[in-house]
Every structure is written in C-alpha cells, then in structure tokens.
C-alpha cells in the first residue's frame, strides 16, 4: 500500500516536514536508572485499579537502553524529523538538583538524530510530573508553573539551537482534565474546578517559560501542542448548537483562547461560574506569549446534542471506529483547522504533531498487515491537504506513534505504532503502515 495525494499537494514537497512522535514515559522504561525520581505516572501505575491489567512504564520499550537501535530505526523510515519528550524526573530528581545523567541521555539522543540527518523536535512536558511536586499540590499549586519555567530554561540552556523545535507542553487538556477533573490519568483527582485551575497553571507555566527559552535558543521554533476534540451538532436545533458551542469552548477554546488571544471563552464560566480558576492580574498577558508554531494533536471528533436539561450529551455516530473505539472522521480535522484560522487572527503556522489510530493487528510470520491504520493515515493526510487548500498554514505532520508503547490508562492493550513491539523480546517489526510511510517519503 502507498499513500497518494494530488500531484500539486504541498505535502508532496520536501519543504513540508514529516516525522514520527513518541513520549518519554511511554517508551523509555528504566524508571529507576541513573538518578531518575518517581513521577506521578509511576505512582498512578502502582495504585491498584488505575491502569488496565496493572501495567506500568518500568520496562515499556526499553528505549533508554536501546537508544542507538531506535535511532537507526527512525532513520530507516526516511522521516525528516523525530518528536520526542523529555522526562522532567530525569533532569531534576530533587528540587534544584540537576542530574548530569539525565542531560547526557537527551544530548546523546539529539546528537544521534543530527548525525543521522533527522531534525530534533523536543517536548519539555508529556505528563510525567515529578511526584515530589505533586506532593505539594502539583498543577493546582501555582508555584509549579514557576518551577517548570526554571526547568525549561535549564534544559534549553543545555540543548540550545541543536533542537529545531521546542514545545513547552503536550496536551495540557489531558494533564488538567484527565488528571485533575475526571480522575482518568495521574494524579487521579476528580473535581471540575481543580481541572480548570490546573489548566490555568499549565498555561501560565507555558507563558513564563517561552521568553526564558527564547533567550537560550534564539533560532529554534517555540510553541505548544494542544489536542483538539472538535464537536459538531447532532441537528440544526438551537439547543444542539448551543450545547456544541459549549463543548468546543470547554475542550478546545479554553486552551486556544488564552494562548492565542489572551482570553478565556465566556460560555463555560457563565454557565458554571464555580469552575472558574483563580488567576492573578496579568496572567493572561503572560499566557499569550508570541509563538512560532502551534502543534495540533488530532484523533477524533464528537457529535453533541442537548439533553432535556440542556446539558451536553455525546451521540454515538454510525461511522468506522479504531480499535480503541474512537470515531474515524477525517473531515473534522479539516473543519477544525479552517475554523481556528478564521477565529484567531494571530494563529501561527501549524504542525500536526500527533495523528494516528489504535490498530491491534497481530504480528504473524514477521508481518503486521494493519490496513485500518494505513487507511486512516491516507484519509487524514488528505484532510490536511484540504485544510491547506482552504488557506491554513500547515507546515508539518507527525505520525503517532513510532512504535507500540505504554498507552497510559489502557496499559499495553492498545497499539498505536507504525512499528510493532513484541514486549516479551523487544523485537521491532515495521508494519504495513510503516512501510507505506517509508515508500511515500522516498517518492516525494
């Protein structure tokens, strides 16, 4: 199989960046190695009933000890760039104590990518907060925002412009809402107001860090990565439209608004005033720091209707689904990107920093024929092409994920990789989807 796009598509040119993406806790393993401290995900995994099958990240894909092998694997795919995240617990295992072994690992990663002609794209935070900070309130504690900016400055001072692109955060929605509002992710708290307070402090940390990072990496592209869950009304009724707007404001514009326009959407806190976070004067100006890019992670969208009480209700659509149960609606990505272009005049260039599908096809005789995932990529590459045709400045696309890995609360039950990992032997096998990527990239 091979991905096909219109001949004149920007995606067919070498100026468009293609890469693969991973996250530290999902692949590294070696959670007790070389001075790394406990993270909130180590603690969450050790709490009975939180992660499917009691899985944890202690071994994962052994990326920490198989770094060179995995860098060669990335090179073999022919990608332009590799998006990885840095584990704060490896860098600052105790408050104010900087770990040379942690810096060394990521320096070797970055230098290894450069030596192989691959552009390093670093994310400074992909959910693995040091547990000692959670013990003091985590992202509910405003001080964590300032400690993050200190960590970010130390790291960027060390790696500098060798890294092409830095994202402060990956998906603050998940850190805040899944972690503090709904209890699905670490640290497992369930309180609506705490979810919005955590979101505010995550965005404040981003805004505080950006100017400090710019000082040490003036040539690098600086931004943030947001996941979007675009909502669409189940009917043309006014009630359904209002419920859909509330859903989009809650899930998407609560983050896009402060970061891109320096303001929160009004609908959520008008309806639920007790959810509004505590903020200080000037916070939104800090959060609205100038960006070089916005990373967008997209997997699925939702259809919303208003119930009898006027509350939001998700409607199950009769559309194809991935193996994790998420609807496959590529046109939702196009619509959302065009909507953001029209809503935010300051919208910077966009990178699709994650896009992919859970396809749990088994490895048989050294082959993984993951046709559903391969089709998913084809459809979503066309969705990106269509957004560009409608004037959206998309400059890159990263497939999630390089390889099967620890899928958070789902443990090892869901496979998102374009490379299969046999967890008993750690053998890597490029899947049909990975071969399709390799062919497409070679033919650009």
C-alpha positions in Angstrom: 0.0 0.0 0.0 1.1 3.6 -0.6 -0.3 7.0 0.3 -1.4 9.1 -2.6 -2.1 12.8 -2.7 -2.8 15.3 -5.5 0.4 15.9 -7.5 0.4 19.6 -6.6 -0.1 19.0 -2.9 2.2 20.8 -0.6 2.6 17.5 1.3 4.4 16.1 -1.7 7.3 18.6 -1.3 10.4 18.4 0.7 9.6 21.8 2.3 6.8 20.0 4.3 8.1 18.3 7.4 7.2 14.6 8.1 8.1 12.9 11.3 7.2 10.3 13.9 6.4 11.0 17.5 6.8 9.4 21.0 6.7 10.3 24.7 9.3 9.6 27.4 7.2 7.6 29.9 5.5 5.6 27.1 8.8 4.2 25.7 11.8 4.7 27.9 11.4 2.3 30.7 14.4 2.3 33.1 12.3 4.2 35.6 14.9 3.7 38.4 18.0 4.2 36.3 20.7 6.9 36.6 19.1 9.0 39.3 15.6 9.4 37.8 13.0 10.1 40.5 9.4 8.9 40.8 6.9 10.5 38.6 3.1 10.9 39.1 2.7 8.1 36.5 4.9 5.7 38.5 2.7 6.4 41.5 -0.5 6.1 39.5 0.5 2.8 37.9 1.3 1.5 41.4 -2.2 2.3 42.6 -4.5 -0.7 42.2 -7.2 -0.4 39.6 -5.9 2.7 37.9 -4.2 1.1 34.8 -5.6 -1.8 32.8 -4.0 -5.1 33.8 -1.9 -3.4 36.4 0.6 -2.4 33.6 3.3 0.2 34.2 6.1 2.0 32.5 9.0 0.4 34.2 10.1 -1.5 31.1 8.0 -0.2 28.3 10.0 -0.4 25.1 13.4 -0.2 26.8 14.2 2.9 24.7 16.5 4.2 27.4 18.9 1.3 26.9 18.2 0.7 23.1 18.6 4.3 22.0 21.1 3.7 19.2 19.0 0.9 17.8 15.9 3.0 17.8 17.6 6.0 16.2 18.7 3.7 13.4 15.1 2.5 13.1 13.9 6.1 12.8 16.5 6.8 10.1 15.4 3.7 8.2 11.9 5.1 7.8 13.1 8.1 5.9 11.4 10.7 8.1 12.6 14.3 8.3 12.1 14.8 12.0 11.6 13.0 15.3 9.4 14.4 18.0 10.3 13.1 21.5 9.6 14.3 25.0 12.0 14.9 27.9 11.3 13.3 31.3 11.4 16.1 34.0 12.2 13.4 36.6 15.4 12.5 34.8 16.5 16.2 34.7 15.6 17.4 38.2 15.2 14.4 40.5 15.2 16.6 43.6 14.2 20.3 43.8 17.0 22.3 42.4 19.2 19.3 41.9 20.2 18.9 38.2 21.1 15.4 37.1 24.0 15.1 34.7 23.0 11.6 33.6 19.6 12.9 32.5 21.1 15.7 30.5 23.5 13.2 28.9 20.8 10.9 27.7 18.9 13.6 25.9 22.1 15.1 24.5 23.0 11.7 23.1 19.5 11.5 21.6 19.7 14.9 20.0 23.3 14.4 18.7 22.3 11.0 17.4 19.4 12.4 15.4 21.6 15.2 14.0 24.3 12.7 13.0 21.6 10.7 11.1 20.2 13.8 9.3 17.0 13.9 11.4 15.6 17.2 12.9 15.1 17.0 16.7 11.7 18.2 17.9 11.5 18.3 21.7 8.6 18.4 24.0 9.5 19.5 27.5 6.5 18.0 29.3 4.4 15.0 28.3 2.6 14.3 31.6 5.4 12.8 33.8 5.5 15.4 36.6 8.0 14.6 39.4 6.0 13.1 42.3 7.6 15.5 44.8 5.9 18.4 43.1 2.5 16.6 43.2 3.0 16.1 46.9 2.9 19.9 47.1 -0.2 20.2 45.0 1.1 19.5 41.5 -0.6 21.7 38.9 -3.1 23.0 41.5 -0.1 24.8 43.1 0.8 28.0 41.3 4.4 27.5 42.3 4.7 24.5 39.9 4.3 26.9 37.0 7.4 28.9 38.1 9.4 25.7 38.8 8.5 24.4 35.3 9.9 27.6 33.8 13.1 27.1 35.7 13.4 23.5 34.4 12.6 24.7 30.9 15.3 27.3 31.0 17.9 24.8 32.3 17.1 22.3 29.6 17.1 24.7 26.7 20.3 26.3 28.0 21.9 22.9 27.7 20.4 21.8 24.3 20.2 25.2 22.7 19.6 25.6 19.0 20.7 22.0 18.3 16.9 21.3 18.8 15.0 22.6 15.8 11.7 23.0 17.7 10.7 23.1 21.3 7.1 22.6 22.6 6.6 23.5 26.2 3.6 21.1 26.8 1.9 18.2 25.2 -1.9 18.3 25.6 -2.5 20.4 28.7 -6.1 19.3 28.3 -5.2 15.8 29.3 -2.9 16.8 32.1 -5.6 19.1 33.6 -8.9 17.5 32.7 -8.0 13.8 32.7 -5.6 14.2 35.7 -7.4 16.6 38.0 -11.0 16.9 36.7 -12.1 13.4 35.7 -9.5 11.2 37.5 -8.7 9.0 34.5 -5.0 9.9 34.4 -2.4 10.7 37.1 -2.7 12.1 39.7 -6.3 10.8 39.6 -8.3 13.7 41.1 -11.9 14.3 40.3 -13.1 17.9 40.7 -14.2 20.2 37.8 -12.8 23.4 39.4 -9.4 21.7 40.1 -9.3 20.7 36.4 -9.7 24.4 35.3 -7.2 25.5 37.9 -4.6 23.0 36.7 -5.3 24.1 33.1 -4.6 27.7 34.1 -1.3 26.9 35.8 -0.2 24.7 32.9 -0.8 27.6 30.5 0.8 30.1 32.9 3.9 27.8 33.0 4.0 27.8 29.2 3.8 31.6 29.1 6.5 32.0 31.7 8.9 29.6 30.0 8.7 30.9 26.4 10.8 34.1 26.9 13.4 32.2 29.0 13.7 29.5 26.3 14.0 32.1 23.6 17.0 33.6 25.3 18.9 30.3 25.1 17.7 29.0 21.7 17.1 32.1 19.6 17.0 30.1 16.3 14.7 27.3 17.5 10.9 27.3 16.8 9.0 27.7 20.1 5.4 26.7 20.7 2.9 24.4 22.5 1.0 21.3 21.5 -2.8 21.1 22.0 -5.1 18.2 21.4 -8.4 19.1 19.8 -11.7 17.3 20.1 -13.9 19.2 17.7 -17.6 18.9 18.3 -20.4 19.1 15.8 -24.2 19.5 16.4 -26.4 16.4 16.0 -29.1 18.7 14.4 -29.8 22.3 13.4 -31.8 22.9 16.6 -30.6 26.0 18.6 -30.3 23.8 21.7 -27.9 21.4 19.9 -25.9 24.3 18.5 -25.5 25.9 21.9 -24.5 22.6 23.5 -22.0 22.1 20.8 -20.5 25.5 21.3 -20.2 24.9 25.0 -18.4 21.6 24.2 -16.0 23.3 21.8 -15.3 26.1 24.3 -14.8 23.7 27.2 -12.5 21.2 25.4 -10.7 23.4 22.8 -11.1 27.2 23.2 -10.4 27.1 27.0 -6.8 26.4 25.8 -6.7 28.1 22.4 -8.3 31.3 23.7 -5.8 32.2 26.4 -2.8 31.1 24.4 -3.7 32.7 21.1 -5.9 35.7 22.1 -5.2 36.2 25.8 -8.8 35.5 26.9 -11.0 32.6 28.0 -14.2 31.8 26.2 -17.2 33.2 28.1 -19.8 30.4 27.8 -18.3 27.9 30.2 -17.8 30.1 33.2 -21.1 31.9 32.6 -22.9 28.6 32.9 -20.6 27.2 35.6 -19.2 30.2 37.5 -17.9 28.0 40.3 -15.5 26.3 37.8 -13.6 29.4 37.0 -9.9 29.2 38.1 -8.2 31.7 40.4 -5.9 33.9 38.4 -3.8 37.0 39.1 -3.8 40.2 37.1 -1.5 39.9 34.1 -1.7 36.1 33.9 -3.5 36.1 30.6 -0.9 38.5 29.1 1.9 36.1 30.2 0.0 33.1 28.7 -0.5 35.0 25.4 3.3 34.8 24.7 4.2 35.1 21.0 4.6 31.7 19.4 6.5 30.4 16.3 4.1 27.4 15.8 1.1 25.7 17.3 1.1 21.9 17.5 -2.2 20.2 16.9 -2.9 16.6 18.0 -6.0 15.1 16.4 -7.5 11.7 16.7 -11.3 12.0 16.6 -14.3 14.4 16.9 -17.6 14.2 18.7 -21.3 14.8 17.8 -23.2 16.7 20.5 -26.9 17.1 21.3 -28.6 18.9 24.2 -30.5 16.6 26.7 -33.8 17.5 28.4 -31.9 19.7 30.9 -29.9 21.5 28.2 -26.7 19.7 29.2 -24.3 18.3 26.6 -24.7 14.7 25.5 -22.4 12.8 23.1 -24.2 11.0 20.3 -22.8 7.7 19.1 -22.2 8.0 15.4 -22.6 5.1 13.0 -19.1 5.6 11.5 -16.0 3.4 11.3 -14.0 3.2 14.6 -10.5 2.5 15.6 -9.7 -0.4 17.9 -9.8 1.9 20.9 -13.3 2.9 19.9 -12.7 6.4 18.6 -14.7 7.5 15.6 -12.8 7.9 12.3 -13.8 11.4 11.0 -11.0 12.9 9.0 -13.2 15.8 7.7 -13.5 17.0 11.4 -9.8 17.8 11.3 -10.2 20.0 8.1 -13.2 21.8 9.6 -11.5 22.5 12.9 -8.3 23.9 11.3 -10.3 26.2 9.0 -12.4 27.3 12.0 -9.3 28.2 14.0 -7.8 30.1 11.1 -11.0 32.2 10.9 -11.3 32.6 14.7 -7.8 33.5 15.6 -6.0 36.2 13.5 -2.8 35.5 15.4 -2.8 31.8 14.5 0.9 30.8 13.9 2.0 28.1 11.5 0.5 24.7 12.4 2.2 21.4 12.8 0.0 18.2 13.1 2.2 16.9 16.0 0.2 13.7 16.5 -2.3 11.8 14.4 -2.8 8.1 14.3 -5.0 5.1 15.2 -5.1 2.2 17.6 -5.0 -0.9 15.3 -4.3 -4.0 17.3 -3.5 -6.3 14.3 -1.1 -9.1 15.4 2.3 -9.8 14.1 2.2 -13.0 12.1 5.3 -14.6 10.4 7.1 -11.3 10.8 4.3 -9.2 9.1 1.7 -6.8 10.5 -1.0 -6.0 8.0 -2.5 -3.0 9.7 -4.7 -1.9 6.9 -7.1 0.1 9.0 -4.3 2.3 10.4 -2.8 2.7 6.9 -6.2 3.8 5.5 -6.6 6.1 8.5 -3.3 7.9 7.6 -4.3 8.1 3.9 -7.6 9.8 4.9 -6.0 12.2 7.3 -3.2 13.2 5.0 -6.0 14.2 2.6 -7.7 16.1 5.4 -4.5 18.1 6.0 -4.2 18.7 2.2 -7.8 20.0 2.2 -7.1 22.4 5.1 -4.0 23.8 3.3 -6.2 24.3 0.1 -8.5 26.4 2.3 -5.7 28.6 3.4 -4.5 27.0 6.6 -0.7 27.3 7.0 0.2 23.7 7.9 4.0 23.0 7.8 4.4 19.5 9.1 2.8 16.2 10.1 4.0 13.7 12.8 2.6 10.2 12.8 1.7 8.8 16.2 3.4 6.7 17.1 6.9 5.5 16.1 6.2 2.2 17.9 3.7 0.4 20.1 4.1 1.6 23.7 2.5 2.1 27.1 -0.9 3.7 26.3 -1.5 5.3 29.7 -4.6 4.0 31.5 -5.0 1.4 28.7 -1.6 -0.1 29.6 -0.3 -2.2 26.7 -3.7 -3.2 25.4 -3.7 -0.6 22.5 -1.2 -0.5 19.7 -0.6 2.9 18.0 2.8 2.2 16.5 3.8 2.0 12.8 6.4 -0.3 14.2 5.3 -3.4 16.2 7.0 -4.2 19.5 7.0 -7.7 20.9 7.0 -6.8 24.6 8.5 -10.2 25.6 11.6 -9.9 23.3 11.5 -6.1 22.5 11.8 -7.1 18.8 10.8 -4.2 16.5 8.9 -5.0 13.2 7.9 -2.3 10.7 4.2 -2.7 10.0 2.4 -2.3 6.7 1.6 1.3 7.7 5.3 2.0 8.4 6.2 0.5 5.0 3.6 2.8 3.4 5.2 5.8 5.1 8.7 4.7 4.0 7.5 4.4 0.4 5.6 7.7 0.4 8.6 9.6 1.9 11.0 8.1 -0.5 8.9 9.1 -3.5 8.4 12.8 -2.6 
